[in-house]
Amino acid sequence: MQVELREIQRQLGVTTIFVIHDQSEAFSLSDRLALMSEGRIRQLGTPQEIYPQALRPVCRVLPTAPM
């Protein structure tokens, strides 16, 4: 379903906001990510920018996420 969602986004040319708690799904669906903690954006960027620089403890599980 992730591939289908990305294709619909591209075809329609729309911006979509997903609230996702699964890091691998977030990386596969996103052009840009916002890492949030306590209701605040702590880090913003592309998956390629965020993955190697994920702030700890905001995203303790990110290093295990497949790219």
PAPA-306893 format. One record per atom (N, C-alpha, C): residue number from 1; residue in three letters; atom name; x, y negated, z negated. Coordinates in nm, 2 decimals, always signed. Layout:
+-----+-----+------+--------+--------+--------+
!   n ! res ! atom !     px !     py !     pz !
+-----+-----+------+--------+--------+--------+
! NUM ! Ala !   CA !      X !      Y !      Z !
...
+-----+-----+------+--------+--------+--------+
***
This chain:
+-----+-----+------+--------+--------+--------+
!   n ! res ! atom !     px !     py !     pz !
+-----+-----+------+--------+--------+--------+
!   1 ! Met !    N !  +0.08 !  +0.12 !  +0.00 !
!   1 ! Met !   CA !  +0.00 !  +0.00 !  +0.00 !
!   1 ! Met !    C !  +0.09 !  -0.13 !  +0.00 !
!   2 ! Gln !    N !  +0.21 !  -0.12 !  -0.05 !
!   2 ! Gln !   CA !  +0.29 !  -0.24 !  -0.06 !
!   2 ! Gln !    C !  +0.33 !  -0.29 !  +0.08 !
!   3 ! Val !    N !  +0.35 !  -0.20 !  +0.17 !
!   3 ! Val !   CA !  +0.38 !  -0.23 !  +0.31 !
!   3 ! Val !    C !  +0.26 !  -0.30 !  +0.37 !
!   4 ! Glu !    N !  +0.15 !  -0.25 !  +0.35 !
!   4 ! Glu !   CA !  +0.02 !  -0.31 !  +0.41 !
!   4 ! Glu !    C !  +0.00 !  -0.45 !  +0.35 !
!   5 ! Leu !    N !  +0.02 !  -0.47 !  +0.22 !
!   5 ! Leu !   CA !  +0.00 !  -0.60 !  +0.16 !
!   5 ! Leu !    C !  +0.10 !  -0.70 !  +0.22 !
!   6 ! Arg !    N !  +0.23 !  -0.66 !  +0.24 !
!   6 ! Arg !   CA !  +0.32 !  -0.75 !  +0.30 !
!   6 ! Arg !    C !  +0.28 !  -0.79 !  +0.44 !
!   7 ! Glu !    N !  +0.24 !  -0.69 !  +0.52 !
!   7 ! Glu !   CA !  +0.19 !  -0.72 !  +0.66 !
!   7 ! Glu !    C !  +0.08 !  -0.81 !  +0.66 !
!   8 ! Ile !    N !  -0.02 !  -0.79 !  +0.58 !
!   8 ! Ile !   CA !  -0.14 !  -0.88 !  +0.57 !
!   8 ! Ile !    C !  -0.09 !  -1.03 !  +0.54 !
!   9 ! Gln !    N !  +0.00 !  -1.04 !  +0.44 !
!   9 ! Gln !   CA !  +0.05 !  -1.17 !  +0.41 !
!   9 ! Gln !    C !  +0.12 !  -1.24 !  +0.53 !
!  10 ! Arg !    N !  +0.20 !  -1.16 !  +0.60 !
!  10 ! Arg !   CA !  +0.27 !  -1.22 !  +0.72 !
!  10 ! Arg !    C !  +0.17 !  -1.26 !  +0.83 !
!  11 ! Gln !    N !  +0.07 !  -1.17 !  +0.86 !
!  11 ! Gln !   CA !  -0.02 !  -1.19 !  +0.96 !
!  11 ! Gln !    C !  -0.11 !  -1.32 !  +0.93 !
!  12 ! Leu !    N !  -0.15 !  -1.33 !  +0.81 !
!  12 ! Leu !   CA !  -0.23 !  -1.45 !  +0.77 !
!  12 ! Leu !    C !  -0.15 !  -1.57 !  +0.74 !
!  13 ! Gly !    N !  -0.03 !  -1.56 !  +0.72 !
!  13 ! Gly !   CA !  +0.06 !  -1.67 !  +0.68 !
!  13 ! Gly !    C !  +0.02 !  -1.74 !  +0.55 !
!  14 ! Val !    N !  -0.02 !  -1.65 !  +0.45 !
!  14 ! Val !   CA !  -0.06 !  -1.71 !  +0.33 !
!  14 ! Val !    C !  +0.04 !  -1.68 !  +0.22 !
!  15 ! Thr !    N !  +0.03 !  -1.77 !  +0.11 !
!  15 ! Thr !   CA !  +0.11 !  -1.75 !  -0.01 !
!  15 ! Thr !    C !  +0.03 !  -1.67 !  -0.10 !
!  16 ! Thr !    N !  +0.09 !  -1.57 !  -0.16 !
!  16 ! Thr !   CA !  +0.02 !  -1.48 !  -0.26 !
!  16 ! Thr !    C !  +0.09 !  -1.47 !  -0.39 !
!  17 ! Ile !    N !  +0.02 !  -1.48 !  -0.50 !
!  17 ! Ile !   CA !  +0.08 !  -1.47 !  -0.63 !
!  17 ! Ile !    C !  +0.04 !  -1.34 !  -0.69 !
!  18 ! Phe !    N !  +0.14 !  -1.25 !  -0.72 !
!  18 ! Phe !   CA !  +0.11 !  -1.12 !  -0.79 !
!  18 ! Phe !    C !  +0.16 !  -1.13 !  -0.93 !
!  19 ! Val !    N !  +0.09 !  -1.08 !  -1.02 !
!  19 ! Val !   CA !  +0.14 !  -1.06 !  -1.16 !
!  19 ! Val !    C !  +0.17 !  -0.91 !  -1.17 !
!  20 ! Ile !    N !  +0.30 !  -0.88 !  -1.18 !
!  20 ! Ile !   CA !  +0.35 !  -0.74 !  -1.17 !
!  20 ! Ile !    C !  +0.44 !  -0.72 !  -1.29 !
!  21 ! His !    N !  +0.42 !  -0.60 !  -1.35 !
!  21 ! His !   CA !  +0.50 !  -0.56 !  -1.46 !
!  21 ! His !    C !  +0.60 !  -0.45 !  -1.42 !
!  22 ! Asp !    N !  +0.59 !  -0.40 !  -1.30 !
!  22 ! Asp !   CA !  +0.68 !  -0.30 !  -1.25 !
!  22 ! Asp !    C !  +0.79 !  -0.36 !  -1.17 !
!  23 ! Gln !    N !  +0.92 !  -0.35 !  -1.21 !
!  23 ! Gln !   CA !  +1.02 !  -0.43 !  -1.14 !
!  23 ! Gln !    C !  +1.05 !  -0.38 !  -1.00 !
!  24 ! Ser !    N !  +1.03 !  -0.25 !  -0.97 !
!  24 ! Ser !   CA !  +1.06 !  -0.21 !  -0.83 !
!  24 ! Ser !    C !  +0.95 !  -0.26 !  -0.74 !
!  25 ! Glu !    N !  +0.83 !  -0.26 !  -0.79 !
!  25 ! Glu !   CA !  +0.72 !  -0.32 !  -0.71 !
!  25 ! Glu !    C !  +0.74 !  -0.47 !  -0.69 !
!  26 ! Ala !    N !  +0.78 !  -0.54 !  -0.79 !
!  26 ! Ala !   CA !  +0.80 !  -0.68 !  -0.78 !
!  26 ! Ala !    C !  +0.91 !  -0.71 !  -0.67 !
!  27 ! Phe !    N !  +1.02 !  -0.64 !  -0.68 !
!  27 ! Phe !   CA !  +1.13 !  -0.66 !  -0.58 !
!  27 ! Phe !    C !  +1.08 !  -0.63 !  -0.44 !
!  28 ! Ser !    N !  +1.00 !  -0.52 !  -0.42 !
!  28 ! Ser !   CA !  +0.96 !  -0.48 !  -0.28 !
!  28 ! Ser !    C !  +0.85 !  -0.58 !  -0.23 !
!  29 ! Leu !    N !  +0.77 !  -0.64 !  -0.31 !
!  29 ! Leu !   CA !  +0.67 !  -0.73 !  -0.26 !
!  29 ! Leu !    C !  +0.71 !  -0.87 !  -0.25 !
!  30 ! Ser !    N !  +0.81 !  -0.91 !  -0.31 !
!  30 ! Ser !   CA !  +0.84 !  -1.06 !  -0.33 !
!  30 ! Ser !    C !  +0.94 !  -1.11 !  -0.23 !
!  31 ! Asp !    N !  +0.92 !  -1.24 !  -0.19 !
!  31 ! Asp !   CA !  +1.02 !  -1.32 !  -0.13 !
!  31 ! Asp !    C !  +1.09 !  -1.40 !  -0.23 !
!  32 ! Arg !    N !  +1.01 !  -1.44 !  -0.34 !
!  32 ! Arg !   CA !  +1.06 !  -1.51 !  -0.45 !
!  32 ! Arg !    C !  +1.00 !  -1.46 !  -0.58 !
!  33 ! Leu !    N !  +1.07 !  -1.46 !  -0.69 !
!  33 ! Leu !   CA !  +1.03 !  -1.41 !  -0.82 !
!  33 ! Leu !    C !  +1.04 !  -1.52 !  -0.92 !
!  34 ! Ala !    N !  +0.95 !  -1.51 !  -1.02 !
!  34 ! Ala !   CA !  +0.96 !  -1.59 !  -1.14 !
!  34 ! Ala !    C !  +0.96 !  -1.50 !  -1.26 !
!  35 ! Leu !    N !  +1.07 !  -1.50 !  -1.33 !
!  35 ! Leu !   CA !  +1.07 !  -1.42 !  -1.45 !
!  35 ! Leu !    C !  +1.02 !  -1.50 !  -1.57 !
!  36 ! Met !    N !  +0.92 !  -1.45 !  -1.63 !
!  36 ! Met !   CA !  +0.85 !  -1.53 !  -1.74 !
!  36 ! Met !    C !  +0.87 !  -1.46 !  -1.87 !
!  37 ! Ser !    N !  +0.87 !  -1.54 !  -1.98 !
!  37 ! Ser !   CA !  +0.88 !  -1.50 !  -2.11 !
!  37 ! Ser !    C !  +0.80 !  -1.60 !  -2.20 !
!  38 ! Glu !    N !  +0.72 !  -1.55 !  -2.28 !
!  38 ! Glu !   CA !  +0.64 !  -1.64 !  -2.37 !
!  38 ! Glu !    C !  +0.57 !  -1.75 !  -2.29 !
!  39 ! Gly !    N !  +0.51 !  -1.71 !  -2.18 !
!  39 ! Gly !   CA !  +0.43 !  -1.81 !  -2.10 !
!  39 ! Gly !    C !  +0.51 !  -1.91 !  -2.02 !
!  40 ! Arg !    N !  +0.64 !  -1.90 !  -2.02 !
!  40 ! Arg !   CA !  +0.73 !  -2.00 !  -1.95 !
!  40 ! Arg !    C !  +0.81 !  -1.93 !  -1.84 !
!  41 ! Ile !    N !  +0.84 !  -2.00 !  -1.73 !
!  41 ! Ile !   CA !  +0.92 !  -1.95 !  -1.63 !
!  41 ! Ile !    C !  +1.07 !  -1.96 !  -1.68 !
!  42 ! Arg !    N !  +1.14 !  -1.85 !  -1.69 !
!  42 ! Arg !   CA !  +1.28 !  -1.85 !  -1.74 !
!  42 ! Arg !    C !  +1.38 !  -1.84 !  -1.63 !
!  43 ! Gln !    N !  +1.34 !  -1.79 !  -1.51 !
!  43 ! Gln !   CA !  +1.43 !  -1.78 !  -1.40 !
!  43 ! Gln !    C !  +1.34 !  -1.77 !  -1.27 !
!  44 ! Leu !    N !  +1.39 !  -1.84 !  -1.17 !
!  44 ! Leu !   CA !  +1.32 !  -1.84 !  -1.04 !
!  44 ! Leu !    C !  +1.41 !  -1.83 !  -0.93 !
!  45 ! Gly !    N !  +1.38 !  -1.74 !  -0.83 !
!  45 ! Gly !   CA !  +1.47 !  -1.72 !  -0.72 !
!  45 ! Gly !    C !  +1.42 !  -1.60 !  -0.63 !
!  46 ! Thr !    N !  +1.51 !  -1.57 !  -0.53 !
!  46 ! Thr !   CA !  +1.48 !  -1.46 !  -0.45 !
!  46 ! Thr !    C !  +1.52 !  -1.33 !  -0.53 !
!  47 ! Pro !    N !  +1.47 !  -1.21 !  -0.48 !
!  47 ! Pro !   CA !  +1.51 !  -1.09 !  -0.55 !
!  47 ! Pro !    C !  +1.67 !  -1.07 !  -0.55 !
!  48 ! Gln !    N !  +1.73 !  -1.11 !  -0.44 !
!  48 ! Gln !   CA !  +1.87 !  -1.10 !  -0.43 !
!  48 ! Gln !    C !  +1.95 !  -1.20 !  -0.53 !
!  49 ! Glu !    N !  +1.89 !  -1.31 !  -0.55 !
!  49 ! Glu !   CA !  +1.95 !  -1.40 !  -0.65 !
!  49 ! Glu !    C !  +1.92 !  -1.36 !  -0.79 !
!  50 ! Ile !    N !  +1.80 !  -1.31 !  -0.82 !
!  50 ! Ile !   CA !  +1.76 !  -1.27 !  -0.96 !
!  50 ! Ile !    C !  +1.83 !  -1.14 !  -1.00 !
!  51 ! Tyr !    N !  +1.84 !  -1.04 !  -0.92 !
!  51 ! Tyr !   CA !  +1.88 !  -0.91 !  -0.96 !
!  51 ! Tyr !    C !  +2.02 !  -0.91 !  -1.03 !
!  52 ! Pro !    N !  +2.12 !  -0.97 !  -0.97 !
!  52 ! Pro !   CA !  +2.25 !  -0.97 !  -1.03 !
!  52 ! Pro !    C !  +2.27 !  -1.06 !  -1.15 !
!  53 ! Gln !    N !  +2.17 !  -1.16 !  -1.17 !
!  53 ! Gln !   CA !  +2.19 !  -1.26 !  -1.27 !
!  53 ! Gln !    C !  +2.07 !  -1.26 !  -1.37 !
!  54 ! Ala !    N !  +2.00 !  -1.15 !  -1.38 !
!  54 ! Ala !   CA !  +1.88 !  -1.15 !  -1.46 !
!  54 ! Ala !    C !  +1.92 !  -1.19 !  -1.61 !
!  55 ! Leu !    N !  +1.85 !  -1.29 !  -1.66 !
!  55 ! Leu !   CA !  +1.87 !  -1.33 !  -1.80 !
!  55 ! Leu !    C !  +1.83 !  -1.23 !  -1.90 !
!  56 ! Arg !    N !  +1.91 !  -1.20 !  -1.99 !
!  56 ! Arg !   CA !  +1.88 !  -1.11 !  -2.10 !
!  56 ! Arg !    C !  +1.85 !  -1.20 !  -2.22 !
!  57 ! Pro !    N !  +1.75 !  -1.17 !  -2.30 !
!  57 ! Pro !   CA !  +1.67 !  -1.05 !  -2.31 !
!  57 ! Pro !    C !  +1.54 !  -1.07 !  -2.22 !
!  58 ! Val !    N !  +1.53 !  -1.17 !  -2.14 !
!  58 ! Val !   CA !  +1.40 !  -1.20 !  -2.07 !
!  58 ! Val !    C !  +1.37 !  -1.07 !  -1.99 !
!  59 ! Cys !    N !  +1.47 !  -1.01 !  -1.93 !
!  59 ! Cys !   CA !  +1.44 !  -0.90 !  -1.84 !
!  59 ! Cys !    C !  +1.53 !  -0.78 !  -1.87 !
!  60 ! Arg !    N !  +1.51 !  -0.72 !  -1.98 !
!  60 ! Arg !   CA !  +1.60 !  -0.61 !  -2.02 !
!  60 ! Arg !    C !  +1.60 !  -0.49 !  -1.92 !
!  61 ! Val !    N !  +1.49 !  -0.47 !  -1.85 !
!  61 ! Val !   CA !  +1.48 !  -0.35 !  -1.76 !
!  61 ! Val !    C !  +1.53 !  -0.38 !  -1.62 !
!  62 ! Leu !    N !  +1.56 !  -0.50 !  -1.58 !
!  62 ! Leu !   CA !  +1.60 !  -0.53 !  -1.44 !
!  62 ! Leu !    C !  +1.72 !  -0.45 !  -1.39 !
!  63 ! Pro !    N !  +1.82 !  -0.43 !  -1.47 !
!  63 ! Pro !   CA !  +1.94 !  -0.36 !  -1.42 !
!  63 ! Pro !    C !  +1.91 !  -0.22 !  -1.37 !
!  64 ! Thr !    N !  +1.80 !  -0.16 !  -1.41 !
!  64 ! Thr !   CA !  +1.77 !  -0.02 !  -1.37 !
!  64 ! Thr !    C !  +1.69 !  -0.02 !  -1.24 !
!  65 ! Ala !    N !  +1.64 !  -0.14 !  -1.19 !
!  65 ! Ala !   CA !  +1.55 !  -0.15 !  -1.08 !
!  65 ! Ala !    C !  +1.63 !  -0.12 !  -0.95 !
!  66 ! Pro !    N !  +1.58 !  -0.03 !  -0.86 !
!  66 ! Pro !   CA !  +1.64 !  -0.01 !  -0.73 !
!  66 ! Pro !    C !  +1.62 !  -0.12 !  -0.64 !
!  67 ! Met !    N !  +1.72 !  -0.16 !  -0.56 !
!  67 ! Met !   CA !  +1.70 !  -0.27 !  -0.47 !
!  67 ! Met !    C !  +1.67 !  -0.21 !  -0.33 !
+-----+-----+------+--------+--------+--------+
***
